[in-house]
Amino acid sequence: MVVDASHSLYGGVPASKVLSIVNNFALRPIPGMKEIVAKAVQEGLAARTLEPGKVAAIDVGVVCNAAGVGPLTRAIHSTVMARLGIQGTS
């Protein structure tokens, strides 16, 4: 599973709110995460690096089988870094 950590998977309380209470630290949502994930899944399926029925985009991330982790992580990471204007080393 790859998710935007600013969202809680355990109910209506955003992870950023929980973290700010505990650590006085808040995470900001990744801009366009839903679209980034959807595009990575579509491209992975088209390139056959992902198996149909073995990957599911969710609102704030993606769940996949072990074979899909590498391709999805690379695709999502590079897109997020570019969107945030951060130059990667990969």
N, C-alpha and C positions, 0 to 999 in steps of 0.2 A: 504494500500500500504506500502510495506517495500522496501526501496531503499538504495543503497550506496550513501550517501550524497555528495560524491566528484563529482558526475555527475549531470549536470543540466537537468531538464526535460523540459526546456523552450528554446530550441535552441542549437546552437553550442558552447556557452560559458560555459566551465566547472565551476561548482559551486566553486571549489577551486580557480579559477582565480578571480571570483567575490569577494569571501571572502577575498582573499589576498589584493585586492585593497581597500576594505572597512575597514577591520580590521587588515591588515597586518598578516593574519592568513590563512593557507592553509590546506586543508584536503587531505589526501592521499587515493587513491582508495583501497578498500578491495581486497587483492589478491584472485583471483579465485571466485569472487562474482557470476558470471554467473553460474559456475559449482555448487557452494554451493546451490544456489536457485533451480537449476534444480534437484539436488539430494533431497532436502527437499520436493519439490513438488512430485517427483516420489515416495518417501517413504511415504508421507502423503496419496497419492492416493492408494498405495498398502495396507496401514494399515487402510484405510477407515476413516481416521481422516479429510480428505479433500473430498469434493464433486466434481465429474467430472463435468466440465462445469462451476464451480464456482471459479476457480483459473486459473491464467495465469502468467506464468513466463515471465518476460520481460528482456531485456538485462542487466539491472543493478538492478533488484529487482523482486518483485512479487505483483500482485493485486489479492485480493480474497474477498470472502464474509465474514461476521462477524464471522461465525463459524470457519473459517480457520485461523483467526488471531493468536489465542493462540498456536496451534500446529506449525504453520510456524515460529512464532516469537521465540519459544523455540528452534526449530531445527536450524534455521539460526543463532541465537545468540550463541548457544553452539558450533557450527562448526566454526564460525568466531573467537570466543574466543580461541578455541583450535589452530586454524591456526595461530593466532597472539601470541600464547604461553602465554596466560593470563589464570590463573586459576579462574574459576567462583565460585560463592557461591551457585549456584542452582544445 
